[in-house]
Amino acid sequence: MNIRAIWKYYVDINMFNIPFSLFFGFTSGIFWSLIMFSSFGILMGYIGFHAFKKNEYFGYYNLGFTKFNLIKKVWLINASISFLGLLIFMIFR
């Protein structure tokens, strides 16, 4: 498994996801920002990646990754981060 390729895809998707989630967080609160980061924000990141960097998918295909596989890995990492953030938020609230 090529960790560097997955890391690059993760950073590229979250380059679009994080500003969207932060904007949503400023309007709705940190709880909803974390929920958005691990759900709908990934879709926004995918749309942004597809619009600006879709030619990079050929490199990921050559490494053996499908779009679904990459999105699944990003979702698992973001869900873990959001779960820990929500847990900390609930403890210190």
Backbone bond lengths (Angstrom), bond angles and torsions (degrees), N, CA, C in turn:
res aa  C-N    CA-C-N  psi(-1)  N-CA   C-N-CA  omega(-1)  CA-C   N-CA-C  phi
1 M - - - 1.452 - - 1.529 108.07 -
2 N 1.296 114.84 134.45 1.453 120.86 -178.07 1.530 109.60 -94.68
3 I 1.313 116.15 97.83 1.463 122.41 -176.15 1.525 111.11 -66.65
4 R 1.319 117.41 -35.96 1.472 120.08 -178.85 1.519 111.33 -64.37
5 A 1.323 117.78 -37.12 1.461 120.78 178.74 1.526 110.56 -67.74
6 I 1.316 116.29 -42.40 1.467 119.79 178.67 1.526 109.66 -65.31
7 W 1.323 117.74 -41.06 1.459 121.55 179.02 1.524 111.02 -62.31
8 K 1.343 116.91 -41.85 1.464 120.31 178.92 1.525 110.64 -63.65
9 Y 1.323 117.08 -42.89 1.463 120.12 178.30 1.531 110.19 -64.70
10 Y 1.320 116.70 -41.40 1.464 120.97 179.12 1.523 110.98 -60.22
11 V 1.316 117.32 -44.54 1.472 121.12 179.34 1.528 110.22 -66.05
12 D 1.328 116.74 -42.24 1.467 119.88 -179.29 1.531 112.22 -64.65
13 I 1.316 117.77 -41.47 1.471 120.57 178.42 1.520 110.09 -66.59
14 N 1.316 117.20 -43.71 1.463 120.12 -177.37 1.522 112.94 -75.51
15 M 1.320 117.22 -13.32 1.459 120.06 173.06 1.539 109.87 -63.81
16 F 1.309 117.12 -29.43 1.463 122.14 175.65 1.533 111.42 -94.15
17 N 1.323 116.80 -31.11 1.459 122.42 -176.17 1.531 111.99 -72.61
18 I 1.297 118.54 -45.48 1.463 121.74 -173.56 1.529 112.91 -62.61
19 P 1.341 119.54 -47.23 1.476 117.14 177.39 1.532 112.83 -61.02
20 F 1.329 116.34 -37.74 1.458 119.78 177.58 1.526 110.68 -63.77
21 S 1.323 117.09 -44.91 1.465 120.79 -179.26 1.524 111.65 -68.14
22 L 1.331 117.60 -37.33 1.466 120.08 177.95 1.527 111.35 -66.55
23 F 1.315 116.89 -42.05 1.458 119.71 177.03 1.527 110.29 -61.14
24 F 1.322 115.71 -43.55 1.459 119.98 178.22 1.523 110.37 -64.67
25 G 1.332 117.01 -35.48 1.459 121.24 178.89 1.517 112.63 -67.67
26 F 1.336 116.87 -37.13 1.460 119.65 178.37 1.519 111.64 -67.37
27 T 1.321 117.11 -28.07 1.461 119.72 -179.28 1.529 112.88 -91.54
28 S 1.342 117.58 -27.65 1.468 119.50 -173.87 1.519 115.14 -120.44
29 G 1.301 118.84 -17.13 1.460 121.22 -179.67 1.513 111.85 115.43
30 I 1.335 114.57 164.69 1.462 120.48 -174.53 1.533 112.12 -68.13
31 F 1.308 117.28 -33.84 1.464 120.11 179.77 1.520 110.60 -59.27
32 W 1.319 116.57 -49.68 1.466 120.39 -178.17 1.525 111.34 -72.70
33 S 1.318 117.06 -27.21 1.458 119.74 175.83 1.534 110.64 -64.48
34 L 1.323 117.49 -42.63 1.460 120.79 177.92 1.523 111.90 -66.74
35 I 1.321 116.64 -38.65 1.468 119.95 176.32 1.524 110.07 -63.67
36 M 1.322 116.64 -43.43 1.457 121.64 -179.88 1.527 111.04 -65.43
37 F 1.335 117.22 -36.67 1.463 122.01 -179.60 1.523 111.62 -59.94
38 S 1.319 116.33 -35.91 1.463 119.29 -176.38 1.517 113.70 -97.85
39 S 1.326 118.68 0.39 1.462 118.75 -178.53 1.525 111.23 -127.50
40 F 1.302 116.77 -92.36 1.462 121.67 -173.62 1.520 112.65 -67.29
41 G 1.317 117.74 -26.74 1.460 121.64 178.10 1.521 112.50 -63.81
42 I 1.331 117.08 -32.70 1.456 120.39 177.31 1.522 109.67 -65.82
43 L 1.328 116.84 -38.48 1.462 120.25 175.67 1.523 110.66 -63.01
44 M 1.328 117.25 -41.72 1.465 120.58 177.18 1.532 110.61 -63.82
45 G 1.323 117.01 -39.18 1.461 120.85 176.55 1.515 111.92 -64.72
46 Y 1.332 116.22 -40.00 1.463 120.58 177.65 1.522 110.76 -63.81
47 I 1.318 116.96 -42.91 1.466 120.59 179.06 1.532 110.39 -63.72
48 G 1.325 117.19 -43.05 1.458 120.79 177.39 1.517 112.33 -63.81
49 F 1.325 116.83 -42.26 1.464 120.57 178.39 1.523 110.13 -64.76
50 H 1.320 115.96 -42.80 1.463 120.45 -179.73 1.524 111.23 -64.48
51 A 1.315 117.49 -35.13 1.466 120.69 -178.72 1.523 112.20 -74.30
52 F 1.321 118.03 -37.21 1.459 120.61 -172.28 1.526 115.33 -107.83
53 K 1.326 118.32 -24.55 1.464 120.13 -172.38 1.522 113.31 -134.29
54 K 1.320 118.51 27.12 1.460 119.06 -172.61 1.529 113.42 -65.85
55 N 1.326 119.01 -19.90 1.461 120.55 177.57 1.522 112.03 -67.04
56 E 1.323 117.58 -20.08 1.466 120.43 179.11 1.524 112.37 -71.05
57 Y 1.331 117.15 -16.26 1.466 119.08 178.26 1.527 112.15 -61.21
58 F 1.330 117.88 -28.27 1.461 119.98 178.26 1.524 110.86 -62.37
59 G 1.309 117.01 -38.98 1.467 120.27 176.39 1.515 111.96 -64.37
60 Y 1.329 116.49 -40.14 1.466 119.81 178.01 1.523 111.23 -67.85
61 Y 1.350 117.13 -37.82 1.464 119.77 176.20 1.524 110.97 -62.43
62 N 1.335 116.51 -39.88 1.463 120.05 179.00 1.522 112.02 -65.59
63 L 1.318 117.00 -26.89 1.466 120.55 176.60 1.524 112.28 -85.48
64 G 1.335 116.94 -5.60 1.462 120.91 176.57 1.511 114.70 97.82
65 F 1.324 118.30 13.29 1.459 121.64 179.61 1.525 110.31 -101.48
66 T 1.314 116.24 137.53 1.460 120.94 172.61 1.524 108.34 -98.39
67 K 1.332 116.31 166.36 1.467 120.04 178.08 1.522 110.30 -60.60
68 F 1.327 116.24 -43.58 1.460 120.38 -179.11 1.525 110.99 -62.19
69 N 1.318 116.75 -42.34 1.463 121.24 179.44 1.524 110.91 -62.43
70 L 1.334 117.34 -43.28 1.462 120.98 179.94 1.527 111.32 -66.18
71 I 1.333 116.88 -45.60 1.471 120.46 179.40 1.527 110.46 -62.87
72 K 1.323 116.97 -38.73 1.470 120.93 178.95 1.528 110.69 -61.71
73 K 1.321 116.77 -42.06 1.468 119.99 179.55 1.528 111.06 -66.91
74 V 1.326 116.87 -41.42 1.469 120.66 177.48 1.522 109.58 -62.60
75 W 1.330 117.41 -43.14 1.463 120.57 -179.62 1.530 110.95 -63.00
76 L 1.326 117.96 -42.30 1.463 120.58 179.94 1.530 111.56 -63.20
77 I 1.313 116.90 -41.99 1.469 119.91 179.30 1.527 110.39 -67.10
78 N 1.346 116.74 -46.52 1.463 119.71 -179.42 1.523 112.09 -66.71
79 A 1.325 117.47 -35.80 1.466 119.87 177.43 1.526 110.33 -65.41
80 S 1.326 117.26 -38.66 1.467 120.36 177.77 1.523 111.26 -64.99
81 I 1.330 116.43 -44.18 1.459 120.60 178.52 1.524 110.50 -63.20
82 S 1.322 116.53 -43.40 1.471 120.24 -179.76 1.524 111.41 -65.98
83 F 1.326 116.94 -38.69 1.463 120.10 178.66 1.522 110.62 -62.55
84 L 1.320 116.67 -44.79 1.468 119.69 178.29 1.526 110.91 -65.03
85 G 1.341 116.97 -40.62 1.460 120.50 177.86 1.516 112.12 -63.81
86 L 1.342 116.50 -42.13 1.464 120.01 178.05 1.523 111.65 -66.58
87 L 1.317 116.36 -37.48 1.462 120.05 177.24 1.525 110.86 -63.06
88 I 1.323 117.15 -45.25 1.464 121.23 177.15 1.522 110.56 -63.97
89 F 1.331 116.51 -40.49 1.465 121.39 179.35 1.524 110.55 -62.17
90 M 1.335 117.80 -41.89 1.457 121.24 -179.34 1.533 112.00 -70.37
91 I 1.329 117.30 -34.40 1.451 120.83 -179.10 1.532 111.02 -69.66
92 F 1.323 116.87 -44.61 1.456 121.23 -174.86 1.523 114.18 -95.06
93 R 1.283 117.57 10.03 1.462 121.16 179.48 1.456 112.96 -77.91
